[in-house]
Amino acid sequence: MTKRFHLAAASILALSIGAGAGFAQGDLVGTTALTDRIDAVEDAALEDIRRAEDAARFTNPQFAPGLTTSIALTYAGKSGNTDTQDLAVAGRMRYNVGQWSHTLGFGLDFGEANGVKNKQNVFAVYDANYYVNDQFYVFGLGRVETDQFPRRKEGFLGFGPGVRVINNEATAWRVQAGPGVRYQKLGAGPSTTEGAVMVSSRVYHRITDTIFLTNDTDILNSKVGMLATNDFGISFQMSEGLATRLSYRSEYNNKPAPGTKKTDNTLGVSLVLSF
């Protein structure tokens, strides 16, 4: 018999526990509701641990040629004391031919309560890569997002070179940077379209056979402001039944919205224990 215990980041755990004060009316003893919450925490913990193992850290990722597609959809509607509807759709399409790899990902998130919309977010990213060899590649990146709560529209289109500065069995470091065009519109204010620069860094270092650390940095800078994120993590794979990841993520905006701080920091702990 296998038992699993999961500890996700505090914010994720709080969200899972606080999703509702009571169990669903149709689940009298609460077992289904509890299972759903356990699964949500389990999925978040496993995804956080898997995310650290970037397939492109050491070499060009090998994908099956041709087109592959995956789409996921969830819907929940509730009536009675409160009337709510929530719909989420996400998908990924990847097309690979020769040294080219094209990926399109999208996410849609809609919600309403008592006939009033309270969530409407659309997000899409297009990523194209041409792999010259195991050391050099060229990328093109397009991103667009609209959010009605709060009202916000953002977009970026850029391209540039990428290089693996260090690439050995223990350490991998790759950097990519390039110019682009950035679009932003906040609330009822005017929109801005201007030149921008994007820089990304991915560092991986294996300390032992069971411990490795990662540090991912992304910077987007233009006249409207600079956004920067840094995600540092240490992963422990002590055995097949024990995996842990500790992470610290910092997000910096040098021109934040009124009443908000420039920096947000998140400490995350993901633990998967099986026996």
SULUR-V783986 format. One record per pair of residues at least 4 apart in sequence whose ideal C-beta (glycine too) atoms are under 8 Angstrom apart, sorted by the first residue. I is the first residue (numbers start at 1). J is the second residue. D is the distance in whole Angstrom. If there is no record, write none. Layout:
i=I j=J d=D
i=I j=J d=D
This chain:
i=2 j=274 d=6
i=2 j=275 d=7
i=3 j=274 d=7
i=3 j=275 d=6
i=4 j=42 d=7
i=4 j=272 d=7
i=4 j=273 d=7
i=4 j=274 d=5
i=5 j=271 d=7
i=5 j=272 d=8
i=5 j=273 d=5
i=6 j=38 d=7
i=6 j=41 d=5
i=6 j=42 d=5
i=6 j=45 d=4
i=6 j=270 d=8
i=6 j=271 d=6
i=6 j=272 d=6
i=6 j=273 d=8
i=7 j=13 d=7
i=7 j=45 d=7
i=7 j=269 d=6
i=7 j=270 d=7
i=7 j=271 d=4
i=8 j=12 d=4
i=8 j=13 d=5
i=8 j=16 d=8
i=8 j=41 d=5
i=8 j=44 d=4
i=8 j=45 d=5
i=8 j=48 d=7
i=8 j=268 d=8
i=8 j=269 d=8
i=8 j=270 d=6
i=9 j=13 d=7
i=9 j=44 d=7
i=9 j=48 d=7
i=9 j=247 d=8
i=9 j=266 d=7
i=9 j=267 d=8
i=9 j=268 d=4
i=9 j=269 d=6
i=9 j=270 d=7
i=10 j=14 d=6
i=10 j=267 d=7
i=10 j=268 d=8
i=10 j=269 d=8
i=11 j=15 d=6
i=11 j=266 d=7
i=12 j=16 d=6
i=12 j=41 d=7
i=12 j=44 d=5
i=13 j=17 d=6
i=13 j=41 d=6
i=14 j=18 d=6
i=15 j=19 d=7
i=16 j=37 d=5
i=16 j=40 d=5
i=16 j=41 d=5
i=16 j=44 d=8
i=17 j=37 d=7
i=19 j=37 d=7
i=20 j=24 d=8
i=20 j=33 d=7
i=23 j=27 d=5
i=23 j=28 d=8
i=23 j=29 d=8
i=23 j=30 d=4
i=23 j=32 d=8
i=23 j=33 d=4
i=23 j=34 d=8
i=24 j=32 d=7
i=24 j=33 d=6
i=25 j=80 d=7
i=27 j=31 d=7
i=27 j=32 d=4
i=27 j=33 d=5
i=30 j=34 d=6
i=31 j=35 d=6
i=32 j=36 d=6
i=33 j=37 d=7
i=34 j=38 d=6
i=35 j=39 d=6
i=36 j=40 d=6
i=37 j=41 d=7
i=38 j=42 d=6
i=39 j=43 d=6
i=40 j=44 d=6
i=41 j=45 d=6
i=42 j=46 d=6
i=42 j=272 d=8
i=43 j=47 d=6
i=44 j=48 d=6
i=44 j=270 d=7
i=45 j=49 d=7
i=45 j=270 d=4
i=45 j=271 d=7
i=45 j=272 d=6
i=46 j=50 d=6
i=46 j=270 d=8
i=46 j=272 d=6
i=47 j=51 d=6
i=48 j=52 d=8
i=48 j=245 d=6
i=48 j=247 d=7
i=48 j=268 d=7
i=48 j=270 d=4
i=49 j=235 d=7
i=49 j=243 d=5
i=49 j=244 d=8
i=49 j=245 d=5
i=49 j=270 d=5
i=49 j=272 d=7
i=52 j=212 d=8
i=52 j=214 d=5
i=52 j=233 d=6
i=52 j=235 d=5
i=52 j=245 d=6
i=53 j=57 d=8
i=54 j=202 d=6
i=54 j=204 d=7
i=54 j=214 d=8
i=55 j=61 d=4
i=56 j=60 d=7
i=56 j=61 d=5
i=56 j=174 d=7
i=56 j=202 d=8
i=57 j=172 d=4
i=57 j=174 d=7
i=57 j=202 d=6
i=57 j=204 d=5
i=58 j=167 d=6
i=58 j=172 d=5
i=58 j=204 d=8
i=59 j=134 d=5
i=59 j=167 d=7
i=60 j=131 d=4
i=60 j=134 d=6
i=60 j=137 d=7
i=61 j=101 d=7
i=63 j=68 d=8
i=63 j=94 d=6
i=63 j=96 d=5
i=63 j=101 d=6
i=64 j=68 d=7
i=64 j=96 d=7
i=65 j=96 d=5
i=65 j=97 d=6
i=66 j=95 d=7
i=66 j=96 d=7
i=66 j=97 d=8
i=67 j=93 d=7
i=67 j=94 d=7
i=67 j=95 d=5
i=68 j=93 d=7
i=68 j=94 d=5
i=68 j=95 d=8
i=69 j=91 d=7
i=69 j=92 d=7
i=69 j=93 d=5
i=69 j=94 d=8
i=70 j=91 d=6
i=70 j=92 d=5
i=71 j=89 d=7
i=71 j=90 d=7
i=71 j=91 d=4
i=72 j=89 d=7
i=72 j=90 d=5
i=72 j=91 d=7
i=73 j=87 d=8
i=73 j=88 d=7
i=73 j=89 d=5
i=73 j=90 d=8
i=74 j=86 d=8
i=74 j=87 d=7
i=74 j=88 d=5
i=75 j=85 d=8
i=75 j=86 d=7
i=75 j=87 d=5
i=75 j=88 d=8
i=76 j=84 d=8
i=76 j=85 d=7
i=76 j=86 d=5
i=77 j=84 d=7
i=77 j=85 d=5
i=77 j=86 d=8
i=78 j=82 d=6
i=78 j=83 d=7
i=78 j=84 d=5
i=78 j=85 d=8
i=79 j=83 d=5
i=82 j=113 d=7
i=82 j=114 d=7
i=83 j=113 d=7
i=83 j=114 d=5
i=83 j=115 d=7
i=84 j=111 d=7
i=84 j=112 d=7
i=84 j=113 d=5
i=84 j=114 d=8
i=85 j=110 d=8
i=85 j=111 d=7
i=85 j=112 d=5
i=86 j=110 d=7
i=86 j=111 d=4
i=86 j=119 d=7
i=87 j=108 d=7
i=87 j=109 d=8
i=87 j=110 d=5
i=87 j=111 d=7
i=88 j=107 d=7
i=88 j=108 d=7
i=88 j=109 d=5
i=88 j=110 d=8
i=89 j=106 d=8
i=89 j=107 d=7
i=89 j=108 d=4
i=90 j=105 d=8
i=90 j=106 d=7
i=90 j=107 d=4
i=90 j=108 d=7
i=91 j=105 d=7
i=91 j=106 d=6
i=91 j=107 d=8
i=92 j=103 d=7
i=92 j=104 d=7
i=92 j=105 d=5
i=92 j=106 d=8
i=93 j=103 d=7
i=93 j=104 d=5
i=93 j=105 d=8
i=94 j=101 d=7
i=94 j=102 d=7
i=94 j=103 d=5
i=94 j=104 d=8
i=95 j=101 d=8
i=95 j=102 d=5
i=95 j=103 d=8
i=96 j=100 d=7
i=96 j=101 d=5
i=96 j=102 d=7
i=99 j=130 d=6
i=99 j=131 d=5
i=99 j=132 d=7
i=100 j=128 d=7
i=100 j=129 d=7
i=100 j=130 d=6
i=101 j=128 d=7
i=101 j=129 d=5
i=101 j=131 d=7
i=102 j=126 d=8
i=102 j=127 d=8
i=102 j=128 d=5
i=103 j=125 d=8
i=103 j=126 d=7
i=103 j=127 d=5
i=103 j=128 d=8
i=104 j=124 d=7
i=104 j=125 d=7
i=104 j=126 d=5
i=104 j=127 d=8
i=105 j=124 d=7
i=105 j=125 d=5
i=105 j=127 d=8
i=106 j=122 d=8
i=106 j=123 d=7
i=106 j=124 d=4
i=106 j=125 d=8
i=107 j=121 d=8
i=107 j=122 d=8
i=107 j=123 d=5
i=107 j=124 d=8
i=108 j=121 d=7
i=108 j=122 d=6
i=108 j=123 d=8
i=109 j=119 d=6
i=109 j=120 d=8
i=109 j=121 d=4
i=109 j=122 d=8
i=110 j=117 d=8
i=110 j=119 d=6
i=110 j=120 d=5
i=110 j=121 d=8
i=111 j=117 d=7
i=111 j=118 d=5
i=111 j=119 d=3
i=111 j=120 d=8
i=112 j=116 d=6
i=112 j=117 d=5
i=112 j=118 d=6
i=112 j=119 d=8
i=113 j=118 d=5
i=117 j=148 d=7
i=117 j=149 d=8
i=118 j=149 d=6
i=119 j=148 d=8
i=119 j=149 d=6
i=120 j=146 d=8
i=120 j=147 d=7
i=120 j=148 d=4
i=120 j=149 d=7
i=121 j=145 d=7
i=121 j=146 d=7
i=121 j=147 d=5
i=121 j=148 d=7
i=121 j=149 d=8
i=122 j=144 d=8
i=122 j=145 d=7
i=122 j=146 d=5
i=122 j=147 d=8
i=123 j=144 d=8
i=123 j=145 d=5
i=124 j=143 d=7
i=124 j=144 d=5
i=124 j=145 d=8
i=125 j=141 d=7
i=125 j=142 d=7
i=125 j=143 d=5
i=126 j=140 d=8
i=126 j=141 d=7
i=126 j=142 d=4
i=126 j=143 d=8
i=127 j=139 d=7
i=127 j=140 d=8
i=127 j=141 d=6
i=127 j=142 d=8
i=128 j=139 d=7
i=128 j=140 d=4
i=128 j=141 d=8
i=129 j=137 d=6
i=129 j=138 d=7
i=129 j=139 d=5
i=129 j=140 d=8
i=129 j=162 d=8
i=130 j=137 d=6
i=130 j=138 d=5
i=130 j=139 d=8
i=131 j=137 d=5
i=132 j=136 d=4
i=132 j=137 d=6
i=132 j=138 d=7
i=134 j=164 d=7
i=134 j=167 d=7
i=135 j=163 d=6
i=135 j=164 d=5
i=135 j=167 d=7
i=136 j=161 d=7
i=136 j=162 d=7
i=136 j=163 d=6
i=136 j=164 d=8
i=137 j=161 d=7
i=137 j=162 d=5
i=137 j=163 d=8
i=137 j=176 d=8
i=138 j=159 d=7
i=138 j=160 d=7
i=138 j=161 d=6
i=138 j=162 d=7
i=139 j=159 d=7
i=139 j=160 d=6
i=139 j=161 d=8
i=139 j=162 d=6
i=139 j=176 d=6
i=139 j=178 d=7
i=140 j=158 d=8
i=140 j=159 d=4
i=141 j=156 d=7
i=141 j=157 d=7
i=141 j=158 d=5
i=141 j=159 d=7
i=141 j=180 d=8
i=141 j=198 d=7
i=142 j=155 d=8
i=142 j=156 d=7
i=142 j=157 d=5
i=143 j=154 d=8
i=143 j=155 d=6
i=143 j=156 d=5
i=143 j=157 d=8
i=144 j=154 d=7
i=144 j=155 d=4
i=144 j=156 d=8
i=145 j=152 d=8
i=145 j=153 d=7
i=145 j=154 d=5
i=145 j=155 d=7
i=146 j=152 d=7
i=146 j=153 d=5
i=146 j=154 d=8
i=147 j=151 d=7
i=147 j=152 d=5
i=147 j=153 d=8
i=150 j=186 d=8
i=150 j=187 d=7
i=151 j=186 d=7
i=151 j=187 d=5
i=151 j=188 d=7
i=152 j=185 d=7
i=152 j=186 d=6
i=152 j=187 d=8
i=153 j=183 d=7
i=153 j=184 d=7
i=153 j=185 d=4
i=153 j=191 d=7
i=154 j=182 d=8
i=154 j=183 d=7
i=154 j=184 d=5
i=154 j=185 d=8
i=155 j=182 d=7
i=155 j=183 d=4
i=155 j=184 d=8
i=156 j=180 d=6
i=156 j=181 d=7
i=156 j=182 d=5
i=156 j=183 d=7
i=156 j=196 d=7
i=156 j=198 d=7
i=156 j=220 d=7
i=157 j=180 d=6
i=157 j=181 d=5
i=158 j=178 d=5
i=158 j=179 d=6
i=158 j=180 d=2
i=158 j=181 d=7
i=158 j=196 d=7
i=158 j=198 d=5
i=159 j=178 d=5
i=159 j=179 d=8
i=159 j=180 d=7
i=160 j=176 d=6
i=160 j=177 d=5
i=160 j=178 d=2
i=160 j=179 d=7
i=160 j=198 d=7
i=161 j=176 d=7
i=161 j=177 d=8
i=161 j=178 d=7
i=162 j=174 d=6
i=162 j=175 d=7
i=162 j=176 d=4
i=163 j=174 d=7
i=163 j=175 d=6
i=163 j=176 d=8
i=164 j=172 d=7
i=164 j=173 d=7
i=164 j=174 d=5
i=165 j=173 d=5
i=165 j=174 d=7
i=165 j=175 d=6
i=166 j=171 d=5
i=166 j=172 d=6
i=166 j=173 d=4
i=167 j=172 d=6
i=167 j=173 d=8
i=167 j=174 d=8
i=168 j=172 d=8
i=169 j=206 d=8
i=170 j=205 d=7
i=170 j=206 d=5
i=171 j=203 d=8
i=171 j=204 d=7
i=171 j=205 d=5
i=171 j=206 d=7
i=172 j=202 d=8
i=172 j=203 d=7
i=172 j=204 d=4
i=172 j=205 d=8
i=173 j=201 d=7
i=173 j=202 d=7
i=173 j=203 d=5
i=173 j=204 d=7
i=174 j=201 d=8
i=174 j=202 d=5
i=175 j=199 d=7
i=175 j=200 d=7
i=175 j=201 d=5
i=175 j=202 d=8
i=176 j=199 d=8
i=176 j=200 d=5
i=177 j=197 d=7
i=177 j=198 d=7
i=177 j=199 d=4
i=177 j=200 d=7
i=178 j=197 d=8
i=178 j=198 d=6
i=179 j=195 d=7
i=179 j=196 d=7
i=179 j=197 d=6
i=180 j=195 d=7
i=180 j=196 d=5
i=180 j=197 d=7
i=180 j=198 d=6
i=181 j=193 d=7
i=181 j=194 d=7
i=181 j=195 d=6
i=181 j=196 d=7
i=182 j=192 d=8
i=182 j=193 d=7
i=182 j=194 d=6
i=182 j=195 d=7
i=182 j=196 d=4
i=182 j=220 d=7
i=182 j=222 d=5
i=182 j=224 d=7
i=183 j=191 d=7
i=183 j=192 d=7
i=183 j=193 d=5
i=184 j=191 d=7
i=184 j=192 d=5
i=184 j=224 d=6
i=185 j=189 d=7
i=185 j=190 d=7
i=185 j=191 d=4
i=185 j=192 d=7
i=186 j=257 d=7
i=192 j=223 d=8
i=192 j=224 d=5
i=194 j=222 d=5
i=194 j=223 d=5
i=194 j=224 d=6
i=195 j=222 d=6
i=196 j=220 d=6
i=196 j=221 d=6
i=196 j=222 d=4
i=197 j=219 d=8
i=197 j=220 d=8
i=197 j=221 d=5
i=197 j=222 d=7
i=198 j=218 d=8
i=198 j=219 d=7
i=198 j=220 d=5
i=198 j=221 d=8
i=199 j=217 d=8
i=199 j=218 d=7
i=199 j=219 d=5
i=200 j=216 d=8
i=200 j=217 d=7
i=200 j=218 d=5
i=200 j=219 d=8
i=201 j=215 d=8
i=201 j=216 d=7
i=201 j=217 d=4
i=201 j=218 d=8
i=202 j=214 d=8
i=202 j=216 d=6
i=203 j=214 d=6
i=203 j=215 d=4
i=203 j=216 d=7
i=204 j=212 d=7
i=204 j=213 d=8
i=204 j=214 d=5
i=205 j=212 d=6
i=205 j=213 d=5
i=205 j=214 d=8
i=206 j=211 d=7
i=206 j=212 d=4
i=207 j=211 d=4
i=207 j=212 d=6
i=207 j=213 d=7
i=210 j=236 d=6
i=210 j=237 d=5
i=210 j=238 d=6
i=211 j=234 d=7
i=211 j=235 d=7
i=211 j=236 d=5
i=211 j=237 d=8
i=212 j=234 d=8
i=212 j=235 d=6
i=213 j=232 d=7
i=213 j=233 d=7
i=213 j=234 d=5
i=213 j=235 d=7
i=214 j=231 d=8
i=214 j=232 d=7
i=214 j=233 d=5
i=214 j=235 d=7
i=215 j=230 d=7
i=215 j=231 d=7
i=215 j=232 d=5
i=215 j=233 d=8
i=216 j=229 d=8
i=216 j=230 d=7
i=216 j=231 d=5
i=217 j=228 d=7
i=217 j=229 d=7
i=217 j=230 d=5
i=217 j=231 d=8
i=218 j=228 d=7
i=218 j=229 d=5
i=219 j=226 d=7
i=219 j=227 d=7
i=219 j=228 d=5
i=220 j=226 d=7
i=220 j=227 d=5
i=220 j=228 d=8
i=221 j=225 d=8
i=221 j=226 d=4
i=221 j=227 d=8
i=222 j=226 d=8
i=224 j=255 d=7
i=225 j=253 d=6
i=225 j=254 d=6
i=225 j=255 d=4
i=226 j=252 d=8
i=226 j=253 d=7
i=226 j=254 d=5
i=226 j=255 d=8
i=227 j=251 d=8
i=227 j=252 d=7
i=227 j=253 d=6
i=228 j=251 d=7
i=228 j=252 d=4
i=229 j=249 d=7
i=229 j=250 d=7
i=229 j=251 d=5
i=229 j=252 d=7
i=230 j=249 d=7
i=230 j=250 d=5
i=231 j=247 d=6
i=231 j=248 d=8
i=231 j=249 d=5
i=231 j=250 d=8
i=232 j=247 d=7
i=232 j=248 d=5
i=232 j=249 d=8
i=233 j=245 d=6
i=233 j=246 d=6
i=233 j=247 d=4
i=233 j=248 d=7
i=233 j=268 d=8
i=234 j=245 d=7
i=234 j=246 d=5
i=234 j=247 d=8
i=235 j=243 d=7
i=235 j=244 d=7
i=235 j=245 d=5
i=236 j=242 d=8
i=236 j=243 d=7
i=236 j=244 d=4
i=236 j=245 d=7
i=237 j=242 d=8
i=237 j=243 d=5
i=238 j=242 d=4
i=238 j=243 d=7
i=238 j=244 d=7
i=240 j=274 d=8
i=241 j=273 d=7
i=241 j=274 d=4
i=241 j=275 d=6
i=242 j=272 d=7
i=242 j=273 d=6
i=242 j=274 d=7
i=243 j=271 d=8
i=243 j=272 d=5
i=244 j=269 d=8
i=244 j=270 d=7
i=244 j=271 d=5
i=244 j=272 d=8
i=245 j=268 d=8
i=245 j=269 d=8
i=245 j=270 d=5
i=246 j=268 d=7
i=246 j=269 d=6
i=247 j=266 d=8
i=247 j=267 d=7
i=247 j=268 d=4
i=247 j=269 d=8
i=247 j=270 d=8
i=248 j=265 d=7
i=248 j=266 d=7
i=248 j=267 d=6
i=248 j=268 d=7
i=249 j=265 d=7
i=249 j=266 d=5
i=249 j=268 d=7
i=250 j=263 d=6
i=250 j=264 d=7
i=250 j=265 d=5
i=250 j=266 d=8
i=251 j=263 d=7
i=251 j=264 d=5
i=251 j=265 d=8
i=251 j=266 d=8
i=252 j=262 d=6
i=252 j=263 d=5
i=253 j=262 d=6
i=253 j=263 d=8
i=254 j=262 d=6
i=256 j=260 d=4
i=256 j=261 d=6
i=256 j=262 d=5
